[in-house]
Amino acid sequence: AHDASGNAFEAFGAVGVVLPEEAADLAVELVRSFQRGKIGAVLDLFVLFDRAAADAKRYGSPWSTDSVSLAELLKGAYAGLAVTGFWRAARESIGTDVALATLAEAEFAHWRHETAAAIEQLCTCGELTALGRRFVDGMASSVDLDLRASD
């Protein structure tokens, strides 16, 4: 349902979402969209990668068959951290509903895997500035915590 939402980067915090049938899907879209808005603001304020060099390259996307720019890979990975966090919290608070617990566990594993794959590409891309490397290293630490928590 990722095509059902969008951000207006000029209007921080504004998100357009088609109302999904499931509450969890709405929560995921809001978390994901708000996170993409936050990373958009970060990229407006700080130089995290060599934009000229990065614009010439495309990167494999864990969440799409299309290749993406480094900026899109970074935005997707950053959003993925928040969605992974949402599903981590959901799986820890579901209680005895087996169907919801199974869904939360599967979604957590899916988002953690895709986010880790994107962050791994970011770590090896060679286009990050020193600040960008620190930023992505922080993202990687968060994914590492999720990997250890699921073992």
N, CA, C and O atoms as a GROMACS GRO file, in nm:
protein
  604
    1ALA      N    1   0.082  -0.120   0.000
    1ALA     CA    2   0.000   0.000   0.000
    1ALA      C    3   0.085   0.125   0.000
    1ALA      O    4   0.036   0.234   0.028
    2HIS      N    5   0.216   0.111  -0.032
    2HIS     CA    6   0.306   0.226  -0.027
    2HIS      C    7   0.268   0.333  -0.129
    2HIS      O    8   0.303   0.449  -0.111
    3ASP      N    9   0.200   0.297  -0.236
    3ASP     CA   10   0.163   0.394  -0.337
    3ASP      C   11   0.043   0.478  -0.294
    3ASP      O   12   0.001   0.569  -0.366
    4ALA      N   13  -0.011   0.446  -0.176
    4ALA     CA   14  -0.132   0.514  -0.132
    4ALA      C   15  -0.104   0.631  -0.039
    4ALA      O   16  -0.196   0.680   0.027
    5SER      N   17   0.020   0.677  -0.033
    5SER     CA   18   0.050   0.790   0.053
    5SER      C   19   0.154   0.878  -0.013
    5SER      O   20   0.220   0.839  -0.109
    6GLY      N   21   0.168   0.997   0.040
    6GLY     CA   22   0.268   1.089  -0.013
    6GLY      C   23   0.295   1.201   0.085
    6GLY      O   24   0.213   1.232   0.171
    7ASN      N   25   0.411   1.261   0.068
    7ASN     CA   26   0.453   1.372   0.152
    7ASN      C   27   0.462   1.498   0.069
    7ASN      O   28   0.490   1.494  -0.051
    8ALA      N   29   0.437   1.609   0.133
    8ALA     CA   30   0.466   1.738   0.074
    8ALA      C   31   0.585   1.793   0.152
    8ALA      O   32   0.569   1.847   0.261
    9PHE      N   33   0.705   1.779   0.095
    9PHE     CA   34   0.825   1.817   0.169
    9PHE      C   35   0.827   1.966   0.201
    9PHE      O   36   0.896   2.007   0.294
   10GLU      N   37   0.753   2.045   0.127
   10GLU     CA   38   0.747   2.188   0.154
   10GLU      C   39   0.656   2.218   0.272
   10GLU      O   40   0.661   2.327   0.329
   11ALA      N   41   0.572   2.122   0.310
   11ALA     CA   42   0.480   2.139   0.423
   11ALA      C   43   0.509   2.028   0.524
   11ALA      O   44   0.439   1.927   0.529
   12PHE      N   45   0.615   2.048   0.603
   12PHE     CA   46   0.662   1.944   0.694
   12PHE      C   47   0.548   1.891   0.780
   12PHE      O   48   0.474   1.968   0.841
   13GLY      N   49   0.536   1.760   0.785
   13GLY     CA   50   0.433   1.695   0.865
   13GLY      C   51   0.305   1.669   0.790
   13GLY      O   52   0.217   1.598   0.840
   14ALA      N   53   0.292   1.725   0.670
   14ALA     CA   54   0.172   1.702   0.591
   14ALA      C   55   0.186   1.569   0.517
   14ALA      O   56   0.287   1.544   0.451
   15VAL      N   57   0.084   1.486   0.529
   15VAL     CA   58   0.084   1.355   0.465
   15VAL      C   59  -0.053   1.334   0.403
   15VAL      O   60  -0.155   1.359   0.466
   16GLY      N   61  -0.054   1.287   0.280
   16GLY     CA   62  -0.178   1.247   0.216
   16GLY      C   63  -0.184   1.096   0.212
   16GLY      O   64  -0.093   1.031   0.162
   17VAL      N   65  -0.292   1.038   0.266
   17VAL     CA   66  -0.303   0.894   0.274
   17VAL      C   67  -0.443   0.853   0.231
   17VAL      O   68  -0.542   0.911   0.274
   18VAL      N   69  -0.451   0.751   0.145
   18VAL     CA   70  -0.578   0.689   0.114
   18VAL      C   71  -0.611   0.598   0.232
   18VAL      O   72  -0.528   0.517   0.271
   19LEU      N   73  -0.729   0.612   0.288
   19LEU     CA   74  -0.766   0.537   0.407
   19LEU      C   75  -0.771   0.387   0.377
   19LEU      O   76  -0.856   0.342   0.300
   20PRO      N   77  -0.680   0.310   0.438
   20PRO     CA   78  -0.681   0.166   0.416
   20PRO      C   79  -0.788   0.098   0.501
   20PRO      O   80  -0.848   0.159   0.590
   21GLU      N   81  -0.811  -0.029   0.473
   21GLU     CA   82  -0.912  -0.104   0.549
   21GLU      C   83  -0.866  -0.138   0.690
   21GLU      O   84  -0.947  -0.142   0.782
   22GLU      N   85  -0.738  -0.162   0.707
   22GLU     CA   86  -0.685  -0.205   0.837
   22GLU      C   87  -0.618  -0.089   0.911
   22GLU      O   88  -0.547  -0.009   0.851
   23ALA      N   89  -0.642  -0.081   1.040
   23ALA     CA   90  -0.582   0.024   1.123
   23ALA      C   91  -0.430   0.016   1.121
   23ALA      O   92  -0.363   0.119   1.117
   24ALA      N   93  -0.376  -0.106   1.124
   24ALA     CA   94  -0.231  -0.121   1.124
   24ALA      C   95  -0.170  -0.065   0.996
   24ALA      O   96  -0.062  -0.007   0.999
   25ASP      N   97  -0.239  -0.083   0.882
   25ASP     CA   98  -0.189  -0.030   0.756
   25ASP      C   99  -0.185   0.122   0.759
   25ASP      O  100  -0.091   0.183   0.707
   26LEU      N  101  -0.284   0.184   0.820
   26LEU     CA  102  -0.285   0.330   0.833
   26LEU      C  103  -0.170   0.374   0.923
   26LEU      O  104  -0.099   0.471   0.891
   27ALA      N  105  -0.151   0.305   1.034
   27ALA     CA  106  -0.042   0.340   1.125
   27ALA      C  107   0.092   0.331   1.054
   27ALA      O  108   0.177   0.419   1.068
   28VAL      N  109   0.113   0.223   0.977
   28VAL     CA  110   0.239   0.205   0.905
   28VAL      C  111   0.260   0.317   0.804
   28VAL      O  112   0.369   0.372   0.794
   29GLU      N  113   0.157   0.351   0.730
   29GLU     CA  114   0.171   0.458   0.629
   29GLU      C  115   0.201   0.592   0.694
   29GLU      O  116   0.281   0.670   0.642
   30LEU      N  117   0.138   0.621   0.806
   30LEU     CA  118   0.166   0.747   0.876
   30LEU      C  119   0.308   0.751   0.931
   30LEU      O  120   0.378   0.851   0.917
   31VAL      N  121   0.350   0.642   0.993
   31VAL     CA  122   0.486   0.635   1.047
   31VAL      C  123   0.587   0.648   0.934
   31VAL      O  124   0.682   0.726   0.943
   32ARG      N  125   0.566   0.573   0.827
   32ARG     CA  126   0.658   0.573   0.713
   32ARG      C  127   0.664   0.712   0.648
   32ARG      O  128   0.773   0.762   0.619
   33SER      N  129   0.550   0.772   0.625
   33SER     CA  130   0.546   0.903   0.559
   33SER      C  131   0.608   1.012   0.645
   33SER      O  132   0.681   1.097   0.595
   34PHE      N  133   0.579   1.009   0.775
   34PHE     CA  134   0.637   1.111   0.862
   34PHE      C  135   0.789   1.095   0.868
   34PHE      O  136   0.862   1.195   0.869
   35GLN      N  137   0.836   0.972   0.871
   35GLN     CA  138   0.981   0.948   0.874
   35GLN      C  139   1.047   0.997   0.746
   35GLN      O  140   1.156   1.054   0.750
   36ARG      N  141   0.981   0.976   0.631
   36ARG     CA  142   1.036   1.026   0.505
   36ARG      C  143   1.041   1.179   0.504
   36ARG      O  144   1.132   1.239   0.447
   37GLY      N  145   0.943   1.241   0.568
   37GLY     CA  146   0.947   1.386   0.580
   37GLY      C  147   1.063   1.432   0.667
   37GLY      O  148   1.128   1.532   0.637
   38LYS      N  149   1.090   1.360   0.774
   38LYS     CA  150   1.202   1.395   0.863
   38LYS      C  151   1.335   1.383   0.790
   38LYS      O  152   1.420   1.472   0.801
   39ILE      N  153   1.355   1.275   0.716
   39ILE     CA  154   1.483   1.259   0.647
   39ILE      C  155   1.495   1.362   0.534
   39ILE      O  156   1.605   1.407   0.502
   40GLY      N  157   1.383   1.400   0.476
   40GLY     CA  158   1.386   1.507   0.376
   40GLY      C  159   1.437   1.637   0.437
   40GLY      O  160   1.515   1.709   0.375
   41ALA      N  161   1.392   1.666   0.558
   41ALA     CA  162   1.439   1.787   0.628
   41ALA      C  163   1.587   1.776   0.662
   41ALA      O  164   1.661   1.873   0.648
   42VAL      N  165   1.630   1.658   0.706
   42VAL     CA  166   1.773   1.637   0.736
   42VAL      C  167   1.856   1.662   0.611
   42VAL      O  168   1.960   1.728   0.617
   43LEU      N  169   1.810   1.609   0.497
   43LEU     CA  170   1.886   1.626   0.372
   43LEU      C  171   1.886   1.771   0.324
   43LEU      O  172   1.978   1.812   0.253
   44ASP      N  173   1.786   1.848   0.363
   44ASP     CA  174   1.786   1.991   0.331
   44ASP      C  175   1.889   2.067   0.415
   44ASP      O  176   1.944   2.168   0.370
   45LEU      N  177   1.915   2.017   0.535
   45LEU     CA  178   2.003   2.088   0.628
   45LEU      C  179   2.149   2.042   0.624
   45LEU      O  180   2.239   2.121   0.650
   46PHE      N  181   2.171   1.915   0.592
   46PHE     CA  182   2.305   1.858   0.601
   46PHE      C  183   2.343   1.783   0.475
   46PHE      O  184   2.257   1.727   0.406
   47VAL      N  185   2.470   1.782   0.445
   47VAL     CA  186   2.522   1.708   0.330
   47VAL      C  187   2.567   1.571   0.380
   47VAL      O  188   2.671   1.560   0.446
   48LEU      N  189   2.489   1.469   0.349
   48LEU     CA  190   2.520   1.334   0.396
   48LEU      C  191   2.592   1.251   0.290
   48LEU      O  192   2.649   1.146   0.322
   49PHE      N  193   2.589   1.297   0.166
   49PHE     CA  194   2.657   1.225   0.059
   49PHE      C  195   2.692   1.321  -0.053
   49PHE      O  196   2.636   1.430  -0.064
   50ASP      N  197   2.785   1.278  -0.136
   50ASP     CA  198   2.828   1.356  -0.253
   50ASP      C  199   2.716   1.348  -0.357
   50ASP      O  200   2.704   1.250  -0.429
   51ARG      N  201   2.636   1.452  -0.364
   51ARG     CA  202   2.517   1.450  -0.450
   51ARG      C  203   2.551   1.436  -0.598
   51ARG      O  204   2.481   1.365  -0.670
   52ALA      N  205   2.657   1.502  -0.643
   52ALA     CA  206   2.694   1.494  -0.785
   52ALA      C  207   2.733   1.351  -0.823
   52ALA      O  208   2.689   1.299  -0.925
   53ALA      N  209   2.815   1.288  -0.741
   53ALA     CA  210   2.857   1.151  -0.769
   53ALA      C  211   2.740   1.054  -0.753
   53ALA      O  212   2.723   0.962  -0.833
   54ALA      N  213   2.659   1.076  -0.650
   54ALA     CA  214   2.547   0.985  -0.624
   54ALA      C  215   2.440   0.994  -0.731
   54ALA      O  216   2.376   0.894  -0.762
   55ASP      N  217   2.420   1.112  -0.789
   55ASP     CA  218   2.318   1.127  -0.893
   55ASP      C  219   2.350   1.046  -1.017
   55ASP      O  220   2.260   1.012  -1.095
   56ALA      N  221   2.476   1.014  -1.036
   56ALA     CA  222   2.517   0.938  -1.154
   56ALA      C  223   2.496   0.788  -1.135
   56ALA      O  224   2.508   0.712  -1.231
   57LYS      N  225   2.465   0.745  -1.015
   57LYS     CA  226   2.452   0.602  -0.985
   57LYS      C  227   2.309   0.567  -0.947
   57LYS      O  228   2.231   0.652  -0.903
   58ARG      N  229   2.276   0.439  -0.966
   58ARG     CA  230   2.147   0.385  -0.923
   58ARG      C  231   2.177   0.266  -0.832
   58ARG      O  232   2.280   0.201  -0.846
   59TYR      N  233   2.089   0.240  -0.741
   59TYR     CA  234   2.109   0.136  -0.642
   59TYR      C  235   1.990   0.041  -0.642
   59TYR      O  236   1.876   0.081  -0.666
   60GLY      N  237   2.020  -0.086  -0.615
   60GLY     CA  238   1.912  -0.184  -0.602
   60GLY      C  239   1.825  -0.149  -0.483
   60GLY      O  240   1.875  -0.106  -0.379
   61SER      N  241   1.698  -0.169  -0.499
   61SER     CA  242   1.604  -0.134  -0.393
   61SER      C  243   1.543  -0.261  -0.334
   61SER      O  244   1.485  -0.341  -0.408
   62PRO      N  245   1.554  -0.280  -0.204
   62PRO     CA  246   1.495  -0.399  -0.142
   62PRO      C  247   1.343  -0.402  -0.150
   62PRO      O  248   1.283  -0.509  -0.139
   63TRP      N  249   1.280  -0.287  -0.169
   63TRP     CA  250   1.135  -0.280  -0.167
   63TRP      C  251   1.073  -0.259  -0.305
   63TRP      O  252   0.952  -0.239  -0.316
   64SER      N  253   1.155  -0.263  -0.409
   64SER     CA  254   1.105  -0.241  -0.544
   64SER      C  255   1.195  -0.310  -0.645
   64SER      O  256   1.313  -0.335  -0.617
   65THR      N  257   1.140  -0.340  -0.760
   65THR     CA  258   1.223  -0.397  -0.867
   65THR      C  259   1.299  -0.288  -0.941
   65THR      O  260   1.391  -0.317  -1.018
   66ASP      N  261   1.262  -0.163  -0.919
   66ASP     CA  262   1.329  -0.051  -0.984
   66ASP      C  263   1.454  -0.012  -0.904
   66ASP      O  264   1.457  -0.025  -0.782
   67SER      N  265   1.555   0.036  -0.975
   67SER     CA  266   1.670   0.092  -0.905
   67SER      C  267   1.635   0.234  -0.862
   67SER      O  268   1.548   0.299  -0.920
   68VAL      N  269   1.705   0.282  -0.759
   68VAL     CA  270   1.672   0.412  -0.701
   68VAL      C  271   1.799   0.494  -0.684
   68VAL      O  272   1.910   0.442  -0.689
   69SER      N  273   1.780   0.622  -0.664
   69SER     CA  274   1.893   0.711  -0.635
   69SER      C  275   1.940   0.685  -0.492
   69SER      O  276   1.870   0.622  -0.413
   70LEU      N  277   2.058   0.734  -0.459
   70LEU     CA  278   2.109   0.720  -0.323
   70LEU      C  279   2.018   0.792  -0.224
   70LEU      O  280   1.995   0.743  -0.114
   71ALA      N  281   1.966   0.907  -0.264
   71ALA     CA  282   1.874   0.980  -0.176
   71ALA      C  283   1.750   0.897  -0.147
   71ALA      O  284   1.704   0.892  -0.033
   72GLU      N  285   1.694   0.832  -0.248
   72GLU     CA  286   1.575   0.748  -0.227
   72GLU      C  287   1.607   0.626  -0.143
   72GLU      O  288   1.526   0.583  -0.061
   73LEU      N  289   1.725   0.568  -0.163
   73LEU     CA  290   1.767   0.454  -0.081
   73LEU      C  291   1.778   0.496   0.065
   73LEU      O  292   1.733   0.424   0.154
   74LEU      N  293   1.837   0.612   0.090
   74LEU     CA  294   1.850   0.663   0.225
   74LEU      C  295   1.714   0.692   0.286
   74LEU      O  296   1.688   0.656   0.401
   75LYS      N  297   1.626   0.758   0.211
   75LYS     CA  298   1.492   0.788   0.261
   75LYS      C  299   1.415   0.660   0.293
   75LYS      O  300   1.348   0.650   0.396
   76GLY      N  301   1.425   0.562   0.204
   76GLY     CA  302   1.356   0.436   0.226
   76GLY      C  303   1.409   0.361   0.347
   76GLY      O  304   1.331   0.305   0.424
   77ALA      N  305   1.540   0.360   0.364
   77ALA     CA  306   1.600   0.293   0.478
   77ALA      C  307   1.561   0.362   0.608
   77ALA      O  308   1.530   0.296   0.708
   78TYR      N  309   1.562   0.494   0.607
   78TYR     CA  310   1.526   0.570   0.727
   78TYR      C  311   1.379   0.546   0.763
   78TYR      O  312   1.345   0.529   0.880
   79ALA      N  313   1.294   0.545   0.664
   79ALA     CA  314   1.152   0.515   0.687
   79ALA      C  315   1.137   0.371   0.736
   79ALA      O  316   1.054   0.343   0.823
   80GLY      N  317   1.215   0.281   0.679
   80GLY     CA  318   1.210   0.141   0.720
   80GLY      C  319   1.243   0.121   0.867
   80GLY      O  320   1.188   0.033   0.932
   81LEU      N  321   1.335   0.203   0.919
   81LEU     CA  322   1.366   0.194   1.062
   81LEU      C  323   1.243   0.219   1.147
   81LEU      O  324   1.219   0.149   1.246
   82ALA      N  325   1.165   0.319   1.110
   82ALA     CA  326   1.046   0.353   1.188
   82ALA      C  327   0.939   0.246   1.175
   82ALA      O  328   0.872   0.213   1.273
   83VAL      N  329   0.922   0.192   1.055
   83VAL     CA  330   0.822   0.087   1.036
   83VAL      C  331   0.865  -0.040   1.111
   83VAL      O  332   0.782  -0.107   1.172
   84THR      N  333   0.993  -0.071   1.106
   84THR     CA  334   1.044  -0.185   1.183
   84THR      C  335   1.016  -0.163   1.332
   84THR      O  336   0.974  -0.255   1.402
   85GLY      N  337   1.040  -0.043   1.379
   85GLY     CA  338   1.012  -0.010   1.519
   85GLY      C  339   0.865  -0.023   1.554
   85GLY      O  340   0.830  -0.069   1.662
   86PHE      N  341   0.780   0.017   1.461
   86PHE     CA  342   0.634   0.002   1.483
   86PHE      C  343   0.599  -0.144   1.502
   86PHE      O  344   0.529  -0.180   1.597
   87TRP      N  345   0.649  -0.230   1.411
   87TRP     CA  346   0.615  -0.373   1.419
   87TRP      C  347   0.683  -0.439   1.539
   87TRP      O  348   0.629  -0.535   1.595
   88ARG      N  349   0.801  -0.390   1.579
   88ARG     CA  350   0.865  -0.442   1.700
   88ARG      C  351   0.775  -0.414   1.820
   88ARG      O  352   0.749  -0.504   1.901
   89ALA      N  353   0.730  -0.293   1.831
   89ALA     CA  354   0.642  -0.256   1.943
   89ALA      C  355   0.510  -0.332   1.936
   89ALA      O  356   0.458  -0.376   2.038
   90ALA      N  357   0.457  -0.349   1.816
   90ALA     CA  358   0.330  -0.421   1.800
   90ALA      C  359   0.344  -0.566   1.845
   90ALA      O  360   0.258  -0.618   1.916
   91ARG      N  361   0.452  -0.630   1.804
   91ARG     CA  362   0.466  -0.773   1.838
   91ARG      C  363   0.487  -0.792   1.988
   91ARG      O  364   0.454  -0.897   2.043
   92GLU      N  365   0.540  -0.689   2.055
   92GLU     CA  366   0.562  -0.698   2.200
   92GLU      C  367   0.436  -0.665   2.280
   92GLU      O  368   0.430  -0.694   2.400
   93SER      N  369   0.336  -0.605   2.215
   93SER     CA  370   0.219  -0.561   2.290
   93SER      C  371   0.087  -0.624   2.244
   93SER      O  372  -0.019  -0.588   2.294
   94ILE      N  373   0.092  -0.717   2.151
   94ILE     CA  374  -0.031  -0.777   2.096
   94ILE      C  375  -0.109  -0.855   2.200
   94ILE      O  376  -0.231  -0.847   2.206
   95GLY      N  377  -0.039  -0.930   2.282
   95GLY     CA  378  -0.109  -1.011   2.381
   95GLY      C  379  -0.136  -1.150   2.328
   95GLY      O  380  -0.047  -1.214   2.272
   96THR      N  381  -0.258  -1.198   2.346
   96THR     CA  382  -0.290  -1.338   2.315
   96THR      C  383  -0.353  -1.359   2.177
   96THR      O  384  -0.385  -1.473   2.143
   97ASP      N  385  -0.372  -1.256   2.099
   97ASP     CA  386  -0.431  -1.272   1.965
   97ASP      C  387  -0.326  -1.333   1.872
   97ASP      O  388  -0.235  -1.264   1.826
   98VAL      N  389  -0.340  -1.462   1.846
   98VAL     CA  390  -0.240  -1.537   1.769
   98VAL      C  391  -0.227  -1.483   1.627
   98VAL      O  392  -0.116  -1.472   1.576
   99ALA      N  393  -0.338  -1.450   1.563
   99ALA     CA  394  -0.332  -1.400   1.425
   99ALA      C  395  -0.256  -1.268   1.418
   99ALA      O  396  -0.173  -1.249   1.330
  100LEU      N  397  -0.286  -1.177   1.509
  100LEU     CA  398  -0.217  -1.048   1.510
  100LEU      C  399  -0.071  -1.065   1.549
  100LEU      O  400   0.016  -0.997   1.494
  101ALA      N  401  -0.043  -1.154   1.642
  101ALA     CA  402   0.096  -1.178   1.681
  101ALA      C  403   0.176  -1.235   1.564
  101ALA      O  404   0.292  -1.198   1.543
  102THR      N  405   0.116  -1.325   1.489
  102THR     CA  406   0.182  -1.384   1.372
  102THR      C  407   0.207  -1.277   1.266
  102THR      O  408   0.315  -1.272   1.208
  103LEU      N  409   0.108  -1.192   1.241
  103LEU     CA  410   0.123  -1.082   1.146
  103LEU      C  411   0.234  -0.988   1.191
  103LEU      O  412   0.320  -0.951   1.111
  104ALA      N  413   0.233  -0.949   1.316
  104ALA     CA  414   0.333  -0.854   1.366
  104ALA      C  415   0.473  -0.914   1.356
  104ALA      O  416   0.566  -0.843   1.319
  105GLU      N  417   0.489  -1.040   1.388
  105GLU     CA  418   0.620  -1.105   1.379
  105GLU      C  419   0.669  -1.110   1.234
  105GLU      O  420   0.785  -1.082   1.207
  106ALA      N  421   0.579  -1.145   1.143
  106ALA     CA  422   0.616  -1.154   1.001
  106ALA      C  423   0.651  -1.016   0.945
  106ALA      O  424   0.749  -1.002   0.872
  107GLU      N  425   0.573  -0.916   0.978
  107GLU     CA  426   0.599  -0.780   0.929
  107GLU      C  427   0.728  -0.725   0.987
  107GLU      O  428   0.806  -0.660   0.916
  108PHE      N  429   0.752  -0.750   1.115
  108PHE     CA  430   0.876  -0.707   1.178
  108PHE      C  431   0.996  -0.767   1.104
  108PHE      O  432   1.089  -0.696   1.069
  109ALA      N  433   0.992  -0.898   1.082
  109ALA     CA  434   1.103  -0.966   1.014
  109ALA      C  435   1.121  -0.912   0.871
  109ALA      O  436   1.234  -0.892   0.827
  110HIS      N  437   1.012  -0.891   0.801
  110HIS     CA  438   1.017  -0.840   0.663
  110HIS      C  439   1.081  -0.701   0.659
  110HIS      O  440   1.174  -0.678   0.582
  111TRP      N  441   1.032  -0.610   0.741
  111TRP     CA  442   1.083  -0.472   0.740
  111TRP      C  443   1.226  -0.465   0.790
  111TRP      O  444   1.307  -0.389   0.738
  112ARG      N  445   1.258  -0.545   0.893
  112ARG     CA  446   1.395  -0.548   0.944
  112ARG      C  447   1.490  -0.595   0.835
  112ARG      O  448   1.598  -0.538   0.818
  113HIS      N  449   1.452  -0.698   0.761
  113HIS     CA  450   1.537  -0.752   0.654
  113HIS      C  451   1.558  -0.649   0.543
  113HIS      O  452   1.671  -0.625   0.502
  114GLU      N  453   1.450  -0.589   0.494
  114GLU     CA  454   1.461  -0.490   0.386
  114GLU      C  455   1.541  -0.368   0.430
  114GLU      O  456   1.624  -0.317   0.355
  115THR      N  457   1.517  -0.323   0.552
  115THR     CA  458   1.588  -0.206   0.603
  115THR      C  459   1.737  -0.237   0.619
  115THR      O  460   1.822  -0.154   0.584
  116ALA      N  461   1.768  -0.354   0.672
  116ALA     CA  462   1.909  -0.394   0.687
  116ALA      C  463   1.978  -0.402   0.551
  116ALA      O  464   2.093  -0.361   0.538
  117ALA      N  465   1.909  -0.455   0.450
  117ALA     CA  466   1.968  -0.465   0.315
  117ALA      C  467   1.996  -0.327   0.258
  117ALA      O  468   2.100  -0.305   0.196
  118ALA      N  469   1.904  -0.234   0.277
  118ALA     CA  470   1.925  -0.097   0.227
  118ALA      C  471   2.040  -0.030   0.300
  118ALA      O  472   2.123   0.038   0.238
  119ILE      N  473   2.046  -0.047   0.431
  119ILE     CA  474   2.153   0.015   0.509
  119ILE      C  475   2.288  -0.044   0.472
  119ILE      O  476   2.388   0.027   0.467
  120GLU      N  477   2.292  -0.174   0.445
  120GLU     CA  478   2.418  -0.236   0.401
  120GLU      C  479   2.468  -0.172   0.271
  120GLU      O  480   2.587  -0.148   0.256
  121GLN      N  481   2.376  -0.146   0.178
  121GLN     CA  482   2.416  -0.078   0.054
  121GLN      C  483   2.468   0.062   0.083
  121GLN      O  484   2.567   0.106   0.024
  122LEU      N  485   2.400   0.132   0.174
  122LEU     CA  486   2.444   0.267   0.208
  122LEU      C  487   2.585   0.264   0.268
  122LEU      O  488   2.667   0.350   0.238
  123CYS      N  489   2.611   0.166   0.353
  123CYS     CA  490   2.742   0.155   0.419
  123CYS      C  491   2.855   0.128   0.320
  123CYS      O  492   2.970   0.162   0.346
  124THR      N  493   2.823   0.066   0.208
  124THR     CA  494   2.927   0.027   0.112
  124THR      C  495   2.926   0.111  -0.016
  124THR      O  496   3.001   0.082  -0.109
  125CYS      N  497   2.842   0.214  -0.022
  125CYS     CA  498   2.826   0.288  -0.147
  125CYS      C  499   2.946   0.376  -0.182
  125CYS      O  500   2.971   0.402  -0.299
  126GLY      N  501   3.021   0.422  -0.082
  126GLY     CA  502   3.137   0.507  -0.108
  126GLY      C  503   3.105   0.653  -0.137
  126GLY      O  504   3.196   0.730  -0.167
  127GLU      N  505   2.980   0.691  -0.128
  127GLU     CA  506   2.940   0.829  -0.159
  127GLU      C  507   2.907   0.911  -0.035
  127GLU      O  508   2.878   1.030  -0.046
  128LEU      N  509   2.910   0.851   0.083
  128LEU     CA  510   2.873   0.922   0.204
  128LEU      C  511   2.983   1.017   0.249
  128LEU      O  512   3.102   0.986   0.237
  129THR      N  513   2.943   1.131   0.300
  129THR     CA  514   3.037   1.223   0.365
  129THR      C  515   3.067   1.164   0.504
  129THR      O  516   3.006   1.065   0.543
  130ALA      N  517   3.159   1.225   0.578
  130ALA     CA  518   3.188   1.180   0.714
  130ALA      C  519   3.061   1.186   0.800
  130ALA      O  520   3.034   1.095   0.878
  131LEU      N  521   2.985   1.295   0.786
  131LEU     CA  522   2.860   1.309   0.860
  131LEU      C  523   2.759   1.203   0.816
  131LEU      O  524   2.690   1.143   0.898
  132GLY      N  525   2.751   1.181   0.687
  132GLY     CA  526   2.661   1.079   0.634
  132GLY      C  527   2.696   0.941   0.686
  132GLY      O  528   2.607   0.861   0.716
  133ARG      N  529   2.824   0.912   0.695
  133ARG     CA  530   2.869   0.783   0.748
  133ARG      C  531   2.827   0.767   0.894
  133ARG      O  532   2.781   0.661   0.934
  134ARG      N  533   2.843   0.874   0.973
  134ARG     CA  534   2.798   0.869   1.114
  134ARG      C  535   2.649   0.846   1.123
  134ARG      O  536   2.601   0.769   1.207
  135PHE      N  537   2.575   0.913   1.036
  135PHE     CA  538   2.430   0.901   1.035
  135PHE      C  539   2.389   0.758   1.000
  135PHE      O  540   2.306   0.698   1.069
  136VAL      N  541   2.447   0.703   0.894
  136VAL     CA  542   2.414   0.567   0.851
  136VAL      C  543   2.464   0.464   0.951
  136VAL      O  544   2.398   0.362   0.972
  137ASP      N  545   2.579   0.489   1.013
  137ASP     CA  546   2.627   0.398   1.118
  137ASP      C  547   2.526   0.392   1.234
  137ASP      O  548   2.503   0.285   1.291
  138GLY      N  549   2.466   0.505   1.266
  138GLY     CA  550   2.361   0.507   1.369
  138GLY      C  551   2.240   0.426   1.327
  138GLY      O  552   2.180   0.355   1.408
  139MET      N  553   2.204   0.437   1.199
  139MET     CA  554   2.093   0.356   1.148
  139MET      C  555   2.128   0.208   1.157
  139MET      O  556   2.044   0.126   1.195
  140ALA      N  557   2.251   0.173   1.121
  140ALA     CA  558   2.295   0.033   1.125
  140ALA      C  559   2.291  -0.020   1.269
  140ALA      O  560   2.255  -0.135   1.291
  141SER      N  561   2.329   0.062   1.365
  141SER     CA  562   2.325   0.020   1.506
  141SER      C  563   2.182  -0.014   1.547
  141SER      O  564   2.160  -0.109   1.622
  142SER      N  565   2.087   0.064   1.499
  142SER     CA  566   1.947   0.038   1.531
  142SER      C  567   1.902  -0.096   1.473
  142SER      O  568   1.833  -0.173   1.540
  143VAL      N  569   1.941  -0.124   1.350
  143VAL     CA  570   1.905  -0.252   1.288
  143VAL      C  571   1.974  -0.367   1.361
  143VAL      O  572   1.914  -0.473   1.380
  144ASP      N  573   2.100  -0.348   1.402
  144ASP     CA  574   2.172  -0.451   1.477
  144ASP      C  575   2.098  -0.483   1.607
  144ASP      O  576   2.089  -0.600   1.645
  145LEU      N  577   2.047  -0.383   1.673
  145LEU     CA  578   1.970  -0.407   1.795
  145LEU      C  579   1.847  -0.491   1.765
  145LEU      O  580   1.812  -0.580   1.842
  146ASP      N  581   1.781  -0.462   1.654
  146ASP     CA  582   1.663  -0.541   1.614
  146ASP      C  583   1.701  -0.683   1.580
  146ASP      O  584   1.627  -0.776   1.612
  147LEU      N  585   1.816  -0.703   1.517
  147LEU     CA  586   1.860  -0.838   1.483
  147LEU      C  587   1.889  -0.919   1.609
  147LEU      O  588   1.854  -1.037   1.617
  148ARG      N  589   1.953  -0.856   1.707
  148ARG     CA  590   1.982  -0.927   1.831
  148ARG      C  591   1.854  -0.954   1.910
  148ARG      O  592   1.842  -1.058   1.975
  149ALA      N  593   1.758  -0.862   1.903
  149ALA     CA  594   1.632  -0.879   1.978
  149ALA      C  595   1.547  -0.992   1.921
  149ALA      O  596   1.464  -1.048   1.991
  150SER      N  597   1.567  -1.025   1.794
  150SER     CA  598   1.484  -1.129   1.733
  150SER      C  599   1.545  -1.268   1.746
  150SER      O  600   1.479  -1.367   1.716
  151ASP      N  601   1.670  -1.276   1.790
  151ASP     CA  602   1.736  -1.408   1.804
  151ASP      C  603   1.696  -1.478   1.932
  151ASP      O  604   1.743  -1.588   1.959
   0.00000   0.00000   0.00000
